[in-house]
Amino acid sequence: MNSSDLQTVAIDLADRSYNIAIRGSLFDNPLSYAELPKAASALIVTNTTVGPLYAVRLQRALANKFGQTYTVTLPDGEEFKNWQNLNLIFDALLAHACDRKTILFALGGGVVGDMTGFAAASYMRGVPFVQVPTTLLAQVDSSVGGKTAINHPLGKNMIGAFYQPLKVVCDLDTLKTLPQRELCAGLAEVIKYGPIADMDFLAWIESNLDALLARDPAALAYAVKRSCEIKAWVVGQDERESGLRAILNFGHTFGHAIEAGLGFGVWLHGEAVGCGMVMAAQLSARLGLIDAFFVNRLTQLIAKAGLPIKAPVLPGPNNAERYLALMRVDKKSEAGDIKFVLIDKPGNALVRGAPDVVVRQVIDTCCA
């Protein structure tokens, strides 16, 4: 796929429909925002890492569209995805007397996108926002679909709202400045789409992993586009995760427990999801859904992508019980019963429970 060609993926949600634009040289091009409604002001929300690289360029691109463009800079890291830093966005909006037509621009990775979206959903009971994701993980997953949230010390993304952006602008050039660890973390969310929905895509990832790790523009362009297409297909059928959309959380039940259990920010989200996919695949095999060959195939790919495949031992007297306690706070849990996204067969996922005794066996094996 030619990385210089503009690719567009549509999210079909009736009056909340929008497009994802994918290409290089997009985020600082005024034409990327030409169709947005005019407003007296705009607020760019970024962080201390991304802001110095890109905020001024985005501000210039928006200059003719808005009377005033302001910027608020958040601290960088999952550990800062909380009420205190969410309030920095509200402080800026109120200090600049921003009204209901003010558009927020989320310039950064998944943390910035989630917090900006939640602020937009909440300020004056809803103002428009645009996602401008600058990490691979955000481009292929968190910026798409309208999930917005902050973390609570007891659970990840437990306080938030479903709130769709006006547009998503995926500028592939921003991936050039991404630290390698962050690139690998993003690959976890790319890999997950294969086992749950598209085995041809999984085979493509296996064949092109070296190119992705080397940041080949054409490989990255295809990975972002195909990931967005799969997510758009799922979200279009189940916007609010009442059923099918839960399959996008493959690896996340275990992964969120790792993040919360170690302390947010110790492992990157994608690292926890990568390891969580190994654990979910092991659980799928123990329940007789898939064979050991597929578990090994997926595990080898995750390891080759530079992601952890051995689960951490969480602080506390009983590791398995700590995992179980954290997973019971997962948003898919019902009446205290943990629901897992499992591989029913390669290319197809389902959501179901599993006996605690089997889950403990998986935790003990993966942490050994």
Summary of the structure (lengths in Angstrom):
residues: 368
radius of gyration: 19.8
end to end distance: 41.7
largest distance: 60.9
contacts: 1358
relative contact order: 0.11
helix: 51%
strand: 19%
